[in-house]
Amino acid sequence: MVGDLLTLGQVAEILGVHSRAIIELVNRGELEGQRIGRRWEFTQAAIDDFLDEPPAWQAAEFVSFGK
């Protein structure tokens, strides 16, 4: 399972947004991730679920966290 874990930076790159936007999604419960010490980890399955059925977020709100 360790090979399936993604870092915060990797997820931000996949979704094309700033890492702060990813943390906000986690805090709102829209993306599943786990903080281990100072490091965030995400499974590929969590990213796939997020992309398959995106939550009802406002695009403008999400983009405001962009790069």
C-alpha positions as CSV (number, residue, x, y, z in Angstrom):
1,M,0.0,0.0,0.0
2,V,2.9,2.4,0.6
3,G,3.5,2.6,-3.2
4,D,0.0,4.0,-3.6
5,L,0.6,7.0,-1.3
6,L,0.9,10.5,-2.7
7,T,2.4,13.6,-1.1
8,L,0.6,17.0,-0.8
9,G,2.8,18.3,-3.6
10,Q,2.0,15.5,-5.9
11,V,-1.8,15.9,-5.3
12,A,-1.5,19.6,-5.9
13,E,0.3,19.0,-9.2
14,I,-2.3,16.4,-10.3
15,L,-5.2,18.8,-9.5
16,G,-3.3,21.8,-10.8
17,V,-3.8,23.9,-7.7
18,H,-1.7,25.3,-4.8
19,S,-1.1,23.0,-1.9
20,R,-3.2,25.3,0.4
21,A,-6.3,24.4,-1.8
22,I,-5.7,20.7,-1.1
23,I,-5.5,21.3,2.7
24,E,-8.7,23.3,2.5
25,L,-10.5,20.5,0.7
26,V,-9.3,18.0,3.3
27,N,-10.5,20.4,6.1
28,R,-13.9,20.6,4.5
29,G,-14.1,16.9,4.2
30,E,-14.2,16.9,0.4
31,L,-10.9,15.1,-0.1
32,E,-9.6,12.3,2.1
33,G,-6.1,12.7,3.4
34,Q,-4.1,12.1,6.5
35,R,-1.5,14.1,8.2
36,I,1.4,12.2,9.7
37,G,3.5,14.6,11.7
38,R,4.3,17.5,9.4
39,R,3.6,15.4,6.2
40,W,0.3,14.9,4.4
41,E,-0.4,11.6,2.6
42,F,-3.2,10.7,0.2
43,T,-4.1,7.5,-1.5
44,Q,-4.6,7.2,-5.2
45,A,-8.1,5.9,-4.5
46,A,-9.0,9.1,-2.6
47,I,-7.8,11.2,-5.5
48,D,-9.7,9.0,-8.0
49,D,-12.9,9.3,-5.9
50,F,-12.6,13.1,-5.7
51,L,-12.1,13.3,-9.5
52,D,-14.9,10.9,-10.3
53,E,-17.5,12.6,-8.1
54,P,-16.3,16.1,-7.3
55,P,-18.2,17.7,-4.3
56,A,-20.5,20.7,-4.8
57,W,-17.8,23.4,-4.4
58,Q,-17.8,26.7,-6.1
59,A,-15.2,26.8,-9.0
60,A,-14.4,30.5,-8.2
61,E,-13.7,29.6,-4.6
62,F,-11.4,26.7,-5.5
63,V,-9.6,28.7,-8.2
64,S,-8.8,31.4,-5.7
65,F,-6.4,29.0,-4.1
66,G,-4.7,28.4,-7.5
67,K,-1.1,28.8,-8.2
